[in-house]
């Protein structure tokens, strides 16, 4: 589960819906049963890269890029940017998403496995 909180000046308040794997607003269409791991946030807080080394029940893994305040979407709504970041075919035990990195301006990212 992934939740976004923002400082209001007095406390942290949850922004938008929580993102979960299955059973709710999905973090990704392929994330059913996913176990999320590393998270990297851009310097302005509007882009998040999330790794998940356990996907498809076989540790194939993937990473997901999410953006907030994206043109064409409601303000403060988190939307997935592009496709899931994974191998084009399922690679058992690849653990893609085990290591991730996102540049401060969110123009570059890296996704590694184990």
N, C-alpha and C positions, 0 to 999 in steps of 0.2 A: 504494500500500500504506500502511496506517495501523497502527502498533503503539503500544501503551500501555505505558509504563514507570513504575515507582513506586520512590521512594527507600526503601531498606530500612535505612538507617542506615550502611551501609558501601559500597553500590553501587546502581545502578539495575537492577531486575529486571523482565523483561517480564511483564505481567499478561494472562492470557487469550490467545486466538488472535489472530493478525494479521488485519486486515480488508483484503481485496483486492477488486479489480474482476474478477470471473470467475476460474475455476480454483481457487477456495478459498471459505472463508466470506465471502460477498459483503457488502460494505459496504452495498449496496442491491441489490434485485432488478433495478433498471434500470442498475446501475453497470458492466455488462460493458464492458470497454474504457475505463472512465472514467479521467480524469487528475485527481487530487485537487490542490487548491490551498490556499487559506487555511483555517486551523483556528482556532477560538475555543473556549476552555475556561472553564467556570463557575468561580467562586472556590473551590468545594469540590472541584473535579476530578471530579464525578460526571456532568457533562453536557458533551458535545462537539458543536459544529456544524462540519460539514465542507463546503466548497464544491468544486464540480467544474464548471468552465466548459466542459469538453469531454465531452459525453454524446451518445449516439445517433449518433456519428460525424459530427455536423454542428454542433458547438459550440452546441447548444441549452442545455446546462447544467442544473444542479440543485444543491440543498443537502440535507444529511442531518443529522438530529438524533439523537444516540445518548446513551443513559443507562446508568449502571452502578449496581448495587445497587437496581434497580427492584423494587417489590413484586410478588410473583408469579413472579419469575425467580431462578435461582441467584445466590448472592452472587458479586460480581466479574464476572459475565457482562455484556457490553455488548449492549444490544438497541436496535434502531431505535425511536425514539419517533414515532409517527404515520407519515404518508405522505411520500414524496419531496417536497421543496419545489421546485416548478417550475411552469411554465405548464400549464394544463389540456390544451392541445394543443401539440405540438412546434413551437417557433418557431426555425427555423434562424438561427444566428449571434446569438442573444439573449445567450449566455454567462451565463445565470443561474448564480449561485454564484461569480462572479468576485470579488465583494466581499461579505463577511458580517460580522455582529456578533452577539454574545450577551451579555446582561447578566450581571453577576456572580452573581445568584441564579437565572439561567436561566429567568426568567419572560417575557422579551422577547427577540425576535431580529429581525434584518433581513437580507434577502437582496437583492443587487443584481446587475445585469448590466453589460454594456458597451455 
